[in-house]
């Protein structure tokens, strides 16, 4: 989860999120270059060092058309590469369904066993010491680590969005529609997310918690829950 | 006197003092004619070049100050990473609800 004064992304815990962090660095570098150029020229103009009565400037017009086009290509190429990478869904080991309601999530594991449960936010008054306010839930999703997971997301009433920033996942939950996303967790841990589409009074109070554990522990957990 | 070069001074006056007390001389060196055209164009070319240098410098600073260290940090973290060891440490700390401490 994020710290209080955090400006950047959370540490990436999936390969796609690592790519996204790297792309963000690239895009921010380009933005910084353009902003510093504009700031330098603006400062010169304000100090009246660049006044001119030029009315025709064909050469500079050509330069400031071609250069931005090149910059846009430099941004678009890695962006499209990651976009297509996100759409590759390679033989997932597990399919999980996430259904958004006002104001909780329902998760269904129906691959091997018929397992289904609701996930409500833990109220602050019931929060154990050391747990995170407005982020903890009563029943967490557990998934095996280092395995491709497919999540099918829908909603029961209004629009919601299933998002876990550390895994680079955000997919809208739309009533009457099934949206698919996938991810692989590169390491074990607990990853937090929050509903990311305004859905009513308690939109901020329906978090998502994903526990990534070794396969052995995932199997033990799912057997325990389905028995 | 500077203006002596413009006046048709007769040669018999060369070397004699004028009434103001200044010496009239034909041998003073002429100043080179200063550049009087394309001054703005020169300044604009200089500053445009400077602006691109500043812009590339900022980009390079970010790339080698932030982006490359971040890539190296991720590579270092995963070079000798043991997920099971990490899991056991987190489990012992009571982080997981599905895998309570032993």
Contacts between the chains, C-beta under 8 A, distances in Angstrom:
chain1	res1	chain2	res2	distance
A	12	B	74	7.4
A	18	B	74	6.3
A	21	B	70	7.2
A	22	B	67	7.5
A	22	B	70	7.9
A	22	B	71	6.7
A	25	B	62	7.7
A	25	B	63	7.9
A	25	B	66	6.6
A	25	B	67	3.9
A	25	B	70	6.5
A	26	B	67	7.2
A	28	B	62	6.9
A	29	B	59	5.0
A	29	B	62	4.8
A	29	B	63	5.5
A	29	B	67	6.4
A	30	B	59	7.3
A	32	B	58	5.1
A	32	B	59	6.0
A	32	B	62	5.3
A	33	B	55	4.6
A	33	B	56	6.7
A	33	B	58	5.9
A	33	B	59	4.0
A	34	B	55	7.2
A	36	B	54	5.7
A	36	B	55	4.9
A	36	B	57	7.9
A	36	B	58	4.1
A	36	B	59	8.0
A	37	B	51	5.3
A	37	B	52	6.9
A	37	B	54	7.2
A	37	B	55	3.9
A	40	B	47	7.9
A	40	B	50	7.3
A	40	B	51	4.4
A	40	B	54	5.1
A	40	B	55	7.2
A	41	B	47	7.8
A	41	B	51	5.6
A	44	B	47	5.6
A	44	B	51	7.8
A	49	B	43	6.7
A	49	B	47	6.9
A	50	B	43	7.6
A	50	B	44	6.4
A	50	B	47	6.7
A	51	B	40	7.8
A	52	B	40	6.1
A	52	B	44	7.3
A	140	B	97	5.7
A	140	B	98	7.1
A	142	B	98	4.5
A	145	B	83	6.3
A	145	B	87	7.7
A	146	B	83	6.9
A	186	B	78	7.4
A	187	B	81	7.0
A	187	B	83	5.6
A	187	B	86	6.2
A	188	B	83	5.7
A	188	B	86	5.9
A	188	B	87	4.0
A	188	B	90	6.4
A	189	B	86	7.9
A	189	B	90	6.6
A	189	B	95	7.5
A	190	B	90	8.0
A	190	B	95	5.8
A	190	B	96	6.9
A	211	B	96	5.7
A	211	B	97	6.8
A	211	B	98	5.5
A	213	B	87	6.7
A	213	B	96	6.3
A	213	B	98	6.0
A	213	B	99	5.6
A	214	B	83	7.4
A	214	B	84	6.6
A	214	B	87	5.9
A	217	B	96	7.8
A	217	B	98	6.3
A	217	B	99	4.6
A	218	B	98	7.5
A	220	B	98	8.0
A	220	B	99	7.9
A	221	B	98	4.1
A	221	B	99	7.4
